[in-house]
Structure formats: structure tokens, C-alpha cells
Amino acid sequence: MAFPPMQPAADAQQTHTLHFHDGSSRTVQVSQREIPYPDGRLIISRTDLQGIITHANEAFVELSGYTREELIGQPHCVLRHPDMPRAAFKDLWDTVAAGKKWHGYVKNLRKDGAHYWVYATAVPNVRNGQIVGYTSVRRKPSRKKIAEMSALYQQWLAAEGSAS
């Protein structure tokens, strides 16, 4: 899997290697800088069955820091932040693959190493009774829920680390 190169900001502080379900890995630069989710905007994207981005609206392009051309054709995990536990994404994919709607809080990694939080809803796209892809709509998250989920995700990451 060939990800577009990151362009870390001057405040990038840590390097992480992310390992994905397909056996691939990616090294990312991560800063502590959070980009606030803009009021009144919805991020919308669509993927195929393998999670490859097939559509990205303008809000997605702007907040991610990637160009539309860099996003289309990439796996959605291009946005995976190292603070997100594998269990959160397993739940997401298990839920939508079963034909159900998923909701959750996600910390995404921007191209420059900063991050932004979203409240995401993901649904399967069904045609003629078959799932043909997925759509995700992201909204501005609650700061209270971000604090709760950050703590929970740290616990999950610790558990995942001890299970390795």
C-alpha cells in the first residue's frame, strides 16, 4: 500500500509506526497540535468494500490537509492516528460489514501530523441487496465525549500493547 507522503509541521514531535490489518505499515510524524472541527460543516466520504476512498467532499479535503487527488484511491486508514486503538476500527468494520450503522468518536491524523476529532457515522451502501461500499458522515464532536473517549482509548491501547 503506497500512502501519500506526510508533510510534518515544524511542531511534529514523535515518530510512530502504524501496523495495518493487511500486514502493511506506515511511519507517521505526530504533533500534539489539534485542529478544531469547524462549526456547521459535515465531512463526507465514501469507500469501496476494502476501505479505499472513492469520494471526499471539500470539508474532508480541507480538514485532512491532503488534496482530493491524494485521498481518492487511498485506504481510509491514511488518517489513522496512533492514539486510536485497533479495537475501535475492528468494531467499526465488523458493524458495517454486517449491514448495520456504526457511530463513534475518532481521532484523525492530518497530513501535517496535527490531529482533529470527529463524531462519525458509517453506513453500508446497499445496491440490489448487496453491500457495495460504505459512506461516512462526520460531525463536530462533543468536547466532553472527546475527554471520555481519549481516556478509554488509552486503556484499550494499553491492553492491546500488553496482548502483543
Secondary structure, DSSP 8 states (H G I E B T S, - for coil): ---------TT--EEEEEE-TTS-EEEEEE-S-B----TT--EEEEE-TT-BEEEE-HHHHHHH-S-HHHHTTSBGGGGB-TTS-HHHHHHHHHHHHTT--EEEEEEEE-TTS-EEEEEEEEEEEEETTEEEEEEEEEE---HHHHHHHHHHHHHHHHHHHHH-
